[in-house]
Every structure is written in C-alpha cells, then in structure tokens.
Amino acid sequence: MKAFVSLVLTLSYLSTLCAGDLTYSASQLTHGPKHHFFGYIGQSLTIPWNQSGRFILCLETDFHDHMPRPNEPAKVCVVDTKDGNRIIPLDESRAYNFQQGTMFYWNPASAEHQFFFNDRDPDTGKVFTVLYDLDDRKRVHEYRFEETPVGNSGVAPNGESFLAINYARMDRLRPVTG
C-alpha cells in the first residue's frame, strides 16, 4: 500500500510539472447553418490537418440529428487556414457516419496534398477507398475490391498499404459505426 501511495503522489506531482508547460487555445473554424466534422482521432496518423497545417479535412452535412441515409452524401471539404478558414468543397462521400467520419487519412507518402477517404457506390452499395489529390482536385485512385467490398480503416506509416474493414458486416453488428 505504501508503494502504491508513493506512486500516486509521484505521478500527481509529475503531471503538474508537465501540465504547467502546456498551453492550448481553441477557436471556432466553421459556422452554420451547415454542420462540419472530422470524426474521431483514434488511430496513428488520423489527424485532420495536412503536413504544413494549412488545410484541415472535414465533412459537411445539412443535418446531424439522424444516421446518414444512402441518399444523403456528405461533402468532402478542406478548411483553408491561410484564407480566413474558407471552406473548400472537393468531392462527396456516401460512406461516413458522425462517429468515424469517412476515415480520413493524409497519405504519409504525400501528406501535404493527398488523402484517403471512404465512399460507397450509389448503384451497387459497395464501399471502397479513394485517394484524392488536393493540388489536382481529383480522385487519383479508387481501391475497389469486388469480391469483398471493404473500406480503409487505417493507413500504414509508409502509405503503401491500409487496413480494410467490411463495413457492411459492421453495419449489421453495430449500426452506429457500420
């Protein structure tokens, strides 16, 4: 018990030393009536801003009070922090939810101007992953797997591969994230 109390006191003391050196500020980047969100930051390299910090990825919707329906795509946008936080629509996604977004990842091999996101084919309903180039303002590759339609769930640190999840199965098992 004595060792445990010593550990707690030591950790408490160290946390005050570290916390005193950190300063943060928060500011609102976007304004209504549209809703803007990124999704959660839960895995390595899942960050909203590009390499230089100028552009911040986000989705834009007209609603946030229900789960997205197939006919309710979200706009894929960036916020330009060097131009008054101007929202720039780039594309759209039909494979998103409010918890995870569309699984945005800046491409580690080209983190200044390329990013991945998931989409769903409106005709087949199959999920796939898109590699988008911000400089060219276009999709440069779509990763479609016809046998097992899966979407990106995590990009390798070198950008050469990604972990894929069957979101249709996840939707059956856990609708909030599928």
Residue frames as a rotation matrix with the C-alpha (Angstrom) as fourth column:
MET 1
0.571 0.821 0.000 0.00
0.821 -0.571 0.000 0.00
0.000 0.000 -1.000 0.00
LYS 2
0.388 -0.515 -0.764 2.87
0.203 -0.761 0.616 2.34
-0.899 -0.395 -0.191 0.82
ALA 3
-0.682 -0.663 0.309 4.39
0.402 0.013 0.916 1.78
-0.611 0.749 0.257 -2.63
PHE 4
-0.144 0.733 0.665 1.02
0.974 -0.013 0.226 2.47
0.174 0.680 -0.712 -4.28
VAL 5
0.764 0.414 -0.496 0.56
0.548 -0.822 0.158 5.75
-0.342 -0.392 -0.854 -2.38
SER 6
-0.065 -0.880 -0.470 4.12
0.123 -0.475 0.871 6.78
-0.990 -0.002 0.139 -3.30
LEU 7
-0.678 -0.148 0.720 3.42
0.691 0.205 0.693 6.01
-0.250 0.967 -0.037 -6.95
VAL 8
0.324 0.893 0.312 0.18
0.931 -0.360 0.064 8.04
0.169 0.270 -0.948 -6.96
LEU 9
0.690 -0.110 -0.715 1.87
0.289 -0.865 0.411 11.01
-0.664 -0.490 -0.565 -5.28
THR 10
-0.415 -0.909 -0.042 4.83
0.233 -0.151 0.961 10.86
-0.879 0.389 0.274 -7.67
LEU 11
-0.511 0.291 0.809 2.58
0.859 0.131 0.496 10.68
0.038 0.948 -0.317 -10.73
SER 12
0.623 0.769 -0.142 0.42
0.780 -0.625 0.037 13.52
-0.060 -0.134 -0.989 -9.41
TYR 13
0.357 -0.586 -0.728 3.49
0.126 -0.742 0.659 15.68
-0.926 -0.327 -0.191 -8.87
LEU 14
-0.672 -0.664 0.328 4.93
0.376 0.075 0.924 14.87
-0.638 0.744 0.199 -12.32
SER 15
-0.103 0.710 0.696 1.62
0.990 0.005 0.141 15.61
0.097 0.704 -0.704 -14.03
THR 16
0.780 0.361 -0.511 1.57
0.452 -0.890 0.062 19.11
-0.432 -0.280 -0.857 -12.53
LEU 17
-0.151 -0.905 -0.397 5.08
0.040 -0.407 0.913 19.73
-0.988 0.122 0.098 -13.86
CYS 18
-0.760 -0.122 0.638 4.13
0.594 0.267 0.759 18.64
-0.263 0.956 -0.130 -17.37
ALA 19
0.187 0.945 0.269 0.72
0.982 -0.188 -0.021 20.30
0.031 0.268 -0.963 -17.37
GLY 20
0.466 -0.030 -0.884 2.20
0.359 -0.907 0.220 23.65
-0.809 -0.420 -0.412 -16.36
ASP 21
-0.569 -0.787 -0.239 4.31
0.032 -0.311 0.950 23.76
-0.822 0.533 0.203 -19.52
LEU 22
-0.659 0.371 0.654 1.43
0.752 0.350 0.558 23.13
-0.022 0.860 -0.510 -21.91
THR 23
-0.504 0.581 -0.639 -0.74
-0.223 -0.802 -0.554 25.89
-0.835 -0.137 0.534 -23.29
TYR 24
-0.621 0.417 0.664 -3.65
0.770 0.484 0.416 25.43
-0.148 0.769 -0.622 -25.63
SER 25
-0.632 0.564 -0.531 -6.07
-0.442 -0.826 -0.351 27.68
-0.637 0.013 0.771 -27.38
ALA 26
-0.482 0.577 0.660 -9.29
0.749 0.662 -0.033 26.83
-0.455 0.478 -0.751 -29.16
SER 27
-0.598 0.365 -0.713 -11.14
-0.474 -0.879 -0.053 28.73
-0.646 0.306 0.699 -31.83
GLN 28
0.299 0.807 0.510 -14.15
0.182 0.476 -0.860 28.02
-0.937 0.350 -0.004 -33.99
LEU 29
-0.756 -0.654 0.041 -13.20
0.111 -0.066 0.992 27.41
-0.645 0.754 0.123 -37.63
THR 30
-0.814 0.527 0.244 -16.58
0.337 0.086 0.938 26.94
0.473 0.846 -0.248 -39.28
HIS 31
-0.764 0.643 -0.052 -20.03
-0.382 -0.515 -0.767 28.41
-0.520 -0.566 0.639 -38.80
GLY 32
-0.286 0.777 0.561 -23.57
0.520 0.618 -0.590 27.24
-0.805 0.123 -0.581 -39.60
PRO 33
0.278 0.835 0.474 -26.01
-0.943 0.331 -0.029 26.61
-0.181 -0.439 0.880 -40.96
LYS 34
0.487 -0.162 -0.858 -24.07
-0.357 0.860 -0.365 23.56
0.797 0.484 0.362 -42.30
HIS 35
0.867 -0.224 0.446 -22.51
-0.346 0.374 0.860 21.02
-0.359 -0.900 0.246 -39.93
HIS 36
0.412 -0.823 -0.392 -18.76
-0.569 0.104 -0.816 20.34
0.711 0.559 -0.426 -40.21
PHE 37
0.700 -0.197 0.686 -16.91
-0.552 0.461 0.695 17.46
-0.453 -0.865 0.215 -38.58
PHE 38
-0.169 -0.858 -0.485 -13.88
-0.961 0.252 -0.112 15.23
0.218 0.447 -0.867 -38.97
GLY 39
0.684 0.261 -0.682 -14.79
-0.059 0.950 0.305 12.14
0.728 -0.168 0.665 -36.98
TYR 40
0.949 -0.289 0.125 -12.72
-0.132 -0.005 0.991 10.84
-0.286 -0.957 -0.043 -34.14
ILE 41
0.258 -0.945 -0.202 -8.97
-0.763 -0.071 -0.642 10.83
0.592 0.320 -0.739 -33.91
GLY 42
0.772 0.222 0.595 -8.34
-0.588 0.603 0.539 7.33
-0.239 -0.766 0.597 -32.73
GLN 43
0.791 -0.530 0.306 -5.54
0.567 0.822 -0.041 5.72
-0.230 0.206 0.951 -34.70
SER 44
-0.131 -0.939 -0.317 -1.99
0.434 -0.342 0.834 6.62
-0.892 -0.029 0.452 -35.54
LEU 45
-0.909 -0.379 0.171 -1.79
0.337 -0.430 0.838 9.26
-0.244 0.819 0.519 -38.28
THR 46
-0.058 0.942 0.331 -5.52
0.934 -0.066 0.352 10.07
0.354 0.329 -0.875 -38.12
ILE 47
-0.458 -0.137 -0.878 -5.18
0.541 -0.827 -0.153 13.81
-0.705 -0.546 0.453 -37.96
PRO 48
0.548 0.829 0.115 -7.34
0.600 -0.293 -0.745 16.44
-0.583 0.477 -0.657 -39.65
TRP 49
0.715 -0.270 -0.645 -4.59
-0.430 -0.897 -0.102 18.78
-0.551 0.350 -0.757 -40.87
ASN 50
0.898 -0.439 -0.035 -2.11
0.188 0.454 -0.871 18.26
0.398 0.776 0.490 -43.71
GLN 51
0.259 -0.898 -0.356 1.66
0.919 0.343 -0.197 18.25
0.299 -0.276 0.914 -43.28
SER 52
-0.633 -0.535 0.559 2.06
0.405 -0.845 -0.349 22.04
0.659 0.006 0.752 -43.23
GLY 53
-0.615 0.481 -0.625 -1.07
0.666 -0.108 -0.738 22.57
-0.423 -0.870 -0.254 -41.12
ARG 54
-0.935 0.241 -0.262 -2.68
-0.328 -0.867 0.374 24.81
-0.137 0.436 0.889 -43.72
PHE 55
-0.310 0.849 -0.427 -5.58
-0.656 0.135 0.743 22.55
0.689 0.510 0.515 -44.72
ILE 56
-0.760 0.204 0.617 -7.94
-0.463 0.497 -0.734 20.76
-0.456 -0.844 -0.283 -42.33
LEU 57
-0.837 0.458 -0.299 -10.13
0.037 0.593 0.805 17.95
0.546 0.663 -0.513 -43.64
CYS 58
-0.710 0.671 0.214 -13.82
-0.320 -0.037 -0.947 17.90
-0.628 -0.740 0.241 -42.78
LEU 59
-0.672 0.658 0.339 -17.16
0.716 0.462 0.524 16.61
0.188 0.595 -0.782 -43.90
GLU 60
-0.883 0.460 -0.096 -20.13
-0.427 -0.870 -0.247 18.92
-0.198 -0.177 0.964 -44.40
THR 61
-0.667 0.745 0.019 -23.79
0.709 0.626 0.323 17.94
0.229 0.229 -0.946 -43.99
ASP 62
-0.444 0.640 0.627 -27.15
-0.276 -0.764 0.584 19.66
0.852 0.086 0.516 -43.72
PHE 63
0.668 0.738 0.094 -28.09
-0.414 0.263 0.872 17.56
0.618 -0.621 0.481 -40.67
HIS 64
-0.597 -0.798 -0.077 -26.72
-0.451 0.414 -0.791 15.87
0.663 -0.438 -0.607 -37.57
ASP 65
-0.290 0.604 0.742 -29.89
-0.936 -0.018 -0.351 14.57
-0.199 -0.796 0.571 -35.95
HIS 66
0.772 0.496 0.397 -30.05
-0.410 0.867 -0.284 11.10
-0.485 0.057 0.873 -37.57
MET 67
-0.091 -0.792 0.604 -27.81
0.216 0.576 0.788 8.46
-0.972 0.203 0.119 -39.11
PRO 68
-0.484 -0.138 -0.864 -26.91
-0.716 -0.505 0.482 9.22
-0.502 0.852 0.146 -42.74
ARG 69
0.495 0.684 0.536 -29.21
-0.062 0.643 -0.763 7.65
-0.867 0.344 0.361 -45.30
PRO 70
-0.066 -0.578 0.814 -27.95
0.787 0.471 0.398 6.35
-0.613 0.667 0.424 -48.68
ASN 71
0.301 0.255 0.919 -29.33
0.853 -0.503 -0.140 9.44
0.426 0.826 -0.369 -50.44
GLU 72
0.999 0.028 0.022 -27.58
0.013 -0.864 0.503 11.85
0.033 -0.502 -0.864 -48.02
PRO 73
0.320 -0.947 0.010 -23.94
0.802 0.265 -0.535 12.15
0.504 0.179 0.845 -49.09
ALA 74
0.659 -0.258 -0.707 -21.60
0.383 -0.694 0.610 14.41
-0.648 -0.672 -0.359 -47.16
LYS 75
0.884 -0.451 0.123 -19.37
-0.135 -0.498 -0.857 16.91
0.447 0.741 -0.501 -48.90
VAL 76
0.402 -0.867 -0.294 -15.65
0.903 0.321 0.286 16.24
-0.153 -0.380 0.912 -48.53
CYS 77
0.884 -0.024 0.468 -14.05
0.090 -0.972 -0.219 19.61
0.459 0.236 -0.856 -47.78
VAL 78
-0.186 -0.872 -0.454 -10.92
0.934 -0.013 -0.356 21.29
0.305 -0.490 0.817 -46.54
VAL 79
0.907 0.284 -0.310 -10.73
0.383 -0.862 0.333 24.38
-0.173 -0.421 -0.891 -44.37
ASP 80
0.205 -0.848 0.489 -8.03
0.659 -0.250 -0.709 26.74
0.724 0.468 0.507 -45.67
THR 81
0.533 -0.003 -0.846 -6.49
0.809 -0.293 0.511 28.24
-0.249 -0.956 -0.154 -42.53
LYS 82
-0.581 -0.781 -0.232 -4.41
0.631 -0.611 0.478 30.70
-0.514 0.131 0.847 -44.60
ASP 83
-0.840 0.376 0.391 -7.52
0.131 -0.559 0.819 32.13
0.526 0.739 0.420 -46.28
GLY 84
-0.572 0.612 0.546 -9.82
-0.785 -0.601 -0.148 33.11
0.238 -0.513 0.825 -43.42
ASN 85
-0.722 0.250 0.646 -10.84
-0.172 0.839 -0.517 29.49
-0.671 -0.484 -0.562 -42.71
ARG 86
-0.129 0.635 -0.762 -12.57
-0.984 -0.179 0.018 29.31
-0.125 0.752 0.647 -46.07
ILE 87
-0.003 0.243 0.970 -14.36
-0.167 0.956 -0.240 26.00
-0.986 -0.163 0.038 -46.63
ILE 88
-0.384 -0.216 -0.898 -13.46
-0.910 -0.073 0.407 24.44
-0.154 0.974 -0.169 -49.98
PRO 89
0.551 0.605 0.575 -15.79
-0.430 0.796 -0.425 21.64
-0.715 -0.013 0.699 -51.19
LEU 90
-0.473 -0.825 -0.307 -13.82
-0.761 0.208 0.614 18.98
-0.443 0.525 -0.727 -53.08
ASP 91
-0.768 0.189 -0.612 -15.91
-0.217 0.822 0.527 15.84
0.603 0.537 -0.590 -53.50
GLU 92
0.147 0.795 0.589 -18.54
-0.960 -0.027 0.277 13.82
0.237 -0.607 0.759 -51.67
SER 93
-0.900 -0.398 -0.180 -18.81
-0.325 0.886 -0.331 10.58
0.291 -0.240 -0.926 -49.72
ARG 94
0.229 0.969 -0.092 -21.65
-0.700 0.230 0.677 8.16
0.677 -0.091 0.730 -49.16
ALA 95
0.370 -0.208 -0.906 -19.58
0.492 0.871 0.000 6.09
0.789 -0.445 0.424 -46.70
TYR 96
-0.679 -0.544 0.493 -19.49
-0.106 -0.592 -0.799 8.03
0.726 -0.595 0.344 -43.45
ASN 97
0.366 0.772 -0.519 -21.03
0.726 0.113 0.679 8.37
0.583 -0.625 -0.519 -40.04
PHE 98
0.713 -0.013 0.701 -20.81
-0.237 -0.945 0.224 11.02
0.660 -0.326 -0.677 -37.35
GLN 99
0.893 -0.417 0.167 -18.57
-0.051 0.274 0.960 8.98
-0.447 -0.866 0.224 -35.06
GLN 100
0.171 -0.884 0.435 -15.85
0.596 0.444 0.669 7.97
-0.785 0.145 0.603 -37.52
GLY 101
0.033 -0.110 -0.993 -16.39
-0.626 -0.777 0.065 10.44
-0.779 0.620 -0.095 -40.33
THR 102
0.905 0.211 -0.369 -15.21
-0.424 0.486 -0.764 8.84
0.018 0.848 0.530 -43.57
MET 103
0.699 -0.699 0.151 -11.93
0.471 0.610 0.637 7.55
-0.537 -0.374 0.756 -42.12
PHE 104
0.913 -0.403 0.063 -9.82
-0.260 -0.693 -0.673 10.41
0.315 0.598 -0.737 -43.46
TYR 105
0.521 -0.852 -0.040 -6.06
0.518 0.279 0.809 9.81
-0.678 -0.442 0.587 -43.57
TRP 106
0.644 -0.479 -0.596 -3.46
-0.713 -0.658 -0.242 12.08
-0.277 0.581 -0.765 -45.09
ASN 107
0.921 -0.341 -0.189 -1.27
0.172 0.790 -0.589 9.92
0.350 0.510 0.786 -47.33
PRO 108
0.696 -0.693 -0.188 2.04
0.144 -0.122 0.982 9.54
-0.704 -0.710 0.015 -45.43
ALA 109
-0.076 -0.746 0.662 3.88
0.896 0.240 0.374 9.36
-0.438 0.621 0.650 -48.78
SER 110
-0.633 -0.052 0.772 2.43
0.519 -0.769 0.374 12.74
0.574 0.637 0.514 -49.81
ALA 111
-0.223 0.572 -0.789 0.96
0.970 0.049 -0.239 14.28
-0.098 -0.819 -0.566 -46.65
GLU 112
-0.826 -0.069 -0.560 0.86
0.086 -0.996 -0.004 17.84
-0.557 -0.051 0.829 -47.98
HIS 113
-0.526 0.586 -0.617 -1.71
-0.813 -0.560 0.162 17.24
-0.250 0.586 0.770 -50.71
GLN 114
-0.389 0.444 -0.807 -3.07
-0.399 0.709 0.582 13.66
0.830 0.549 -0.099 -50.83
PHE 115
-0.612 0.245 0.752 -5.56
-0.728 0.196 -0.657 11.97
-0.309 -0.949 0.059 -48.54
PHE 116
-0.874 0.361 -0.325 -7.69
0.196 0.875 0.443 8.84
0.444 0.324 -0.835 -48.33
PHE 117
-0.542 0.760 0.359 -11.40
-0.744 -0.236 -0.625 8.64
-0.391 -0.606 0.693 -47.60
ASN 118
-0.793 0.340 0.506 -14.13
0.377 0.926 -0.030 6.03
-0.479 0.167 -0.862 -47.98
ASP 119
-0.519 0.702 -0.488 -17.04
-0.840 -0.526 0.137 6.18
-0.160 0.481 0.862 -50.40
ARG 120
-0.414 0.482 0.772 -19.91
0.154 0.873 -0.463 3.92
-0.897 -0.073 -0.436 -51.40
ASP 121
-0.995 0.074 0.065 -21.04
0.062 -0.049 0.997 3.25
0.077 0.996 0.044 -54.95
PRO 122
-0.522 0.853 0.023 -24.64
-0.702 -0.414 -0.579 4.57
-0.485 -0.318 0.815 -55.23
ASP 123
0.063 0.555 -0.830 -25.56
-0.906 0.380 0.186 1.85
0.418 0.740 0.527 -57.75
THR 124
-0.038 -0.166 -0.985 -24.07
-0.024 0.986 -0.165 -1.24
0.999 0.018 -0.041 -56.08
GLY 125
0.872 0.344 0.349 -23.87
-0.308 -0.170 0.936 -0.08
0.381 -0.924 -0.042 -52.46
LYS 126
0.605 -0.708 -0.364 -20.29
0.744 0.666 -0.060 -1.37
0.285 -0.234 0.930 -52.26
VAL 127
0.899 -0.356 -0.257 -17.78
-0.111 -0.750 0.652 0.52
-0.425 -0.558 -0.713 -50.12
PHE 128
0.495 -0.815 0.302 -14.36
0.786 0.271 -0.555 1.45
0.371 0.512 0.775 -51.50
THR 129
0.329 -0.500 -0.801 -11.45
0.564 -0.576 0.591 3.76
-0.757 -0.647 0.093 -50.65
VAL 130
0.866 -0.014 0.500 -10.47
0.405 -0.567 -0.717 6.89
0.293 0.824 -0.485 -52.58
LEU 131
-0.158 -0.886 -0.435 -7.05
0.843 -0.351 0.408 8.52
-0.514 -0.302 0.803 -52.85
TYR 132
0.801 0.533 0.271 -7.65
0.598 -0.725 -0.341 12.22
0.015 0.436 -0.900 -53.52
ASP 133
-0.355 -0.930 0.093 -5.13
0.934 -0.358 -0.018 14.82
0.050 0.081 0.996 -54.68
LEU 134
0.331 0.484 -0.810 -5.75
0.640 -0.746 -0.184 18.31
-0.693 -0.458 -0.556 -53.33
ASP 135
-0.488 -0.594 -0.639 -3.46
-0.088 -0.695 0.713 20.02
-0.868 0.405 0.287 -55.87
ASP 136
-0.996 0.091 0.009 -5.17
0.027 0.193 0.981 18.40
0.088 0.977 -0.195 -58.86
ARG 137
-0.480 0.863 0.154 -8.62
-0.754 -0.316 -0.576 18.50
-0.448 -0.393 0.803 -57.20
LYS 138
0.266 0.587 -0.764 -9.46
-0.841 0.529 0.113 14.97
0.471 0.612 0.635 -58.30
ARG 139
0.725 0.004 0.688 -9.58
-0.362 0.853 0.376 11.33
-0.585 -0.522 0.620 -57.32
VAL 140
-0.026 -0.812 -0.583 -6.30
-1.000 0.016 0.022 9.79
-0.008 0.584 -0.812 -58.42
HIS 141
-0.782 -0.168 -0.600 -7.20
-0.253 0.965 0.060 6.22
0.569 0.199 -0.798 -57.46
GLU 142
0.254 0.841 0.477 -10.15
-0.953 0.133 0.274 4.20
0.167 -0.524 0.835 -56.23
TYR 143
-0.853 -0.521 0.018 -9.40
-0.507 0.820 -0.266 0.98
0.124 -0.236 -0.964 -54.34
ARG 144
0.226 0.974 0.007 -12.30
-0.974 0.226 0.008 -1.31
0.006 -0.008 1.000 -55.18
PHE 145
-0.899 -0.407 0.160 -12.39
-0.420 0.906 -0.056 -4.96
-0.122 -0.117 -0.986 -54.17
GLU 146
-0.282 0.874 -0.396 -15.38
-0.800 0.014 0.600 -6.53
0.530 0.486 0.695 -55.93
GLU 147
-0.266 0.153 -0.952 -15.23
0.213 0.972 0.097 -9.87
0.940 -0.177 -0.291 -54.10
THR 148
0.081 0.221 -0.972 -15.15
0.996 0.024 0.089 -8.26
0.043 -0.975 -0.218 -50.66
PRO 149
0.211 0.016 0.977 -16.05
0.327 -0.943 -0.056 -4.56
0.921 0.332 -0.204 -50.78
VAL 150
0.311 -0.227 -0.923 -14.08
0.948 0.004 0.318 -3.02
-0.069 -0.974 0.217 -47.93
GLY 151
0.796 -0.042 0.604 -13.12
0.080 -0.982 -0.174 0.47
0.600 0.187 -0.778 -46.84
ASN 152
-0.237 -0.958 0.159 -9.99
0.098 -0.187 -0.978 1.96
0.967 -0.216 0.138 -45.33
SER 153
0.860 0.472 -0.193 -9.68
0.238 -0.036 0.971 1.71
0.451 -0.881 -0.144 -41.58
GLY 154
0.724 -0.671 -0.161 -6.02
-0.071 -0.305 0.950 2.59
-0.686 -0.676 -0.268 -41.10
VAL 155
0.879 -0.459 -0.125 -3.09
-0.191 -0.100 -0.977 3.57
0.436 0.883 -0.175 -43.31
ALA 156
0.547 -0.776 -0.315 0.41
0.837 0.517 0.180 2.17
0.023 -0.362 0.932 -42.80
PRO 157
0.502 -0.387 -0.773 3.01
0.241 -0.796 0.555 4.77
-0.830 -0.465 -0.307 -41.70
ASN 158
-0.638 -0.770 0.002 4.75
0.190 -0.154 0.970 4.48
-0.746 0.619 0.244 -45.10
GLY 159
-0.104 0.715 -0.691 1.48
-0.701 -0.545 -0.459 4.91
-0.706 0.436 0.558 -47.03
GLU 160
-0.751 -0.314 -0.581 1.97
-0.655 0.466 0.594 1.71
0.085 0.827 -0.556 -49.02
SER 161
-0.632 0.588 -0.504 -0.98
0.368 0.800 0.473 -0.22
0.682 0.114 -0.723 -47.60
PHE 162
-0.506 0.508 0.697 -4.08
-0.798 -0.582 -0.155 0.14
0.327 -0.635 0.700 -45.49
LEU 163
-0.939 0.306 0.155 -6.12
0.159 0.790 -0.592 -2.00
-0.304 -0.531 -0.791 -43.16
ALA 164
-0.653 0.747 -0.123 -9.58
-0.498 -0.302 0.813 -2.66
0.570 0.592 0.569 -44.55
ILE 165
-0.803 0.506 0.314 -12.84
-0.101 0.404 -0.909 -3.45
-0.587 -0.762 -0.273 -42.77
ASN 166
-0.706 0.684 0.182 -16.03
0.509 0.312 0.802 -4.90
0.492 0.659 -0.568 -44.17
TYR 167
-0.943 0.307 0.127 -18.35
-0.326 -0.780 -0.535 -2.04
-0.066 -0.546 0.835 -43.19
ALA 168
-0.146 0.925 -0.351 -21.47
-0.637 0.184 0.749 -3.89
0.757 0.333 0.562 -44.41
ARG 169
-0.057 0.054 -0.997 -20.78
0.516 0.856 0.017 -6.59
0.854 -0.514 -0.077 -41.82
MET 170
-0.887 -0.323 -0.330 -20.07
0.447 -0.419 -0.790 -3.98
0.117 -0.848 0.516 -39.18
ASP 171
-0.682 0.700 0.212 -23.36
-0.626 -0.709 0.325 -2.25
0.378 0.089 0.922 -40.04
ARG 172
0.161 0.746 -0.646 -25.23
-0.147 0.665 0.732 -5.46
0.976 -0.022 0.217 -39.27
LEU 173
-0.033 -0.271 -0.962 -23.36
0.799 0.571 -0.188 -5.94
0.600 -0.775 0.198 -35.99
ARG 174
-0.226 -0.111 -0.968 -23.02
0.780 -0.616 -0.111 -2.34
-0.584 -0.780 0.226 -34.84
PRO 175
0.406 0.533 0.742 -25.09
0.907 -0.335 -0.255 0.16
0.113 0.777 -0.620 -36.86
VAL 176
0.872 -0.029 -0.488 -23.57
0.140 -0.942 0.306 3.30
-0.468 -0.335 -0.818 -35.29
THR 177
0.047 -0.947 -0.318 -20.17
-0.433 -0.306 0.848 2.61
-0.900 0.098 -0.425 -36.89
GLY 178
-0.243 -0.165 0.956 -21.02
0.525 0.806 0.273 0.44
-0.816 0.568 -0.109 -39.92
